[in-house]
Structure formats: structure tokens, C-alpha cells
Amino acid sequence: MQRSIDINCDMGEWETSETAQTAQCTQSRAQSDLELMSFISSCSIACGGHSGDAQSMQTTLRNAVANGLRVGAHPAYPDKTDFGRRSLDLPLDALAASLELQISTLRAIAIGEGAQLAFVKPHGALYNDMVSDKSLADTVIRTVKAIDPTLALMGLAGSHLKASCEAQGVRFIAEAFADRRYSDDGQLTPRNLPGAVIESPQAATQQIMSLLEHGSVVSIDGKSIPLIADSICVHSDTPGAFEHVATINTLLHHRNIKVIAGR
């Protein structure tokens, strides 16, 4: 049984708008992120690839620091149209340049606020593609290290990414998910399949407890998959996200398991 666990959430996935209607939606998203922060210990902030602009980055970063959270960058394929959830066949040098711009932009904002980024967590299709494409993964890891060798990479627990990071001298944070189902091969079930997203707080909590108590999760087809994680993700845009983290925190507190960021 693990006695502590990091809970992370992807945040700042909104952009500033000058129209009254969308400005109200933006304020609502920012407030939703803020409300979640008291239940988590780390957050990764969208930095312009799939979503986010300078104001969303600064607002989210300030709120995260005020809540004592470990902060990371959440870069993606440069694809706001499909929210970074579509694989792009980009030349690796072009992808590296985009990622460098995204991460460095947030890093500069963090430094200006007297804060420091601790990790990089790729988003969406890029996150998934790194698991199956080692050349892509190595490019991302090299880019992260070139920006700041102290940055860790957060990626899918149980994948080759740990070994790839270790080969380049980059610290790896193994991540599992509270609100996503796994396929039998240990990868995330594609979002377009029924049941891929866990919307029940009780089911999400059950999956976390299986990880902490047994070091495994049950796949969408009922197979037990060994899995050890340093951090557990709850998506801020999952329906019922607030109920998820509140329910999870209550149970962890009753089990004397601390929610705390790793090193």
C-alpha cells in the first residue's frame, strides 16, 4: 500500500476572448480550475499548442503557486482546431521547434512570477504517440532536456518512456489515470470508444485504490494489468471532475494516504 500519491490535473485549457459571451465562459473555466486546485498536488498548464495564451498561462500559474502546487508545462501538437487530439505527421525538427516555443513561453512566465517549472507532460495525441513511436519520444525528451535539464518528463506508466528518459538522463514521472480506461496492452483506451472515459466518481476512486493497494488496474475488457505510478491524473474537462477529486480526496484521507507532489 502506498502511503502518499501525487494527484495532477491538466489546466489552463482556455483562452482569453474579448466578446462578452465567450469571456464569461473563459471566467467560468478559470474558476473551475481554481476550485479543483485545493484537491490536487500538481498541475500541468496548457501553453499554446492545443489551447492557452499568455493570460491563461499567467492566471493559472499564479493560482497554482498560491495553492502550493507543483507546476509543469502541458505542450501538444500545434493543433487548436482538434484540441491536440489528432496525430500530426510533422517533421521532428518542426515539432521540436514548436514544443520549445510552447514550453519556453510558460517557463518565462513562471520565472517572471518567481516560480519554477518542475516537469513537462505532453498532451493528447502527442502523449499517446510517444508510447508507440520511440523516435518521436526521443525527440521530445531531447527538447525538454535542452530547455532545462532539471525538468522531468511525465508520461504513461508501464511504457518504454521510463527507459528512454533514463537513457538521456531525464527524470521520469510515471503517470496513471483515474478517469480513463486501459486497453489490455496497458495503453489508454481511445476516447472515441464507449466507456473509455470514466465519468463515475466511485469508479474513478475504485481504479485509484486498485493502483495504490494492488499495483494494478482492470482493463476495459476485464484483464488485470500490473501498474505502478508516481502520479495520478484527473482531467479538468472530464464531466464531474470536481466530484471526482473531492470523492478521491475523501477516501484517501480516510485511508491515511497523503496527497502530495513527488520530488
Secondary structure, 3 states (H helix, E strand, C coil): CCCEEEEEEEECCCCCCCCHHHHHHHHHHHHHHHHHHHHCCEEEEECCCCCCCHHHHHHHHHHHHHCCCEEEEECCCCCCCCCCCCCCCCCHHHHHHHHHHHHHHHHHHHHHCCCCCCEECCCHHHHHHHHHCHHHHHHHHHHHHHHCCCCEEEEECCCCHHHHHHHCCCCEEEEEECCECECCCCCECCCCCCCCECCCHHHHHHHHHHHHHHCEEECCCCCEEECCCCEEECCCCCCCHHHHHHHHHHHHHHCCCEECCCC
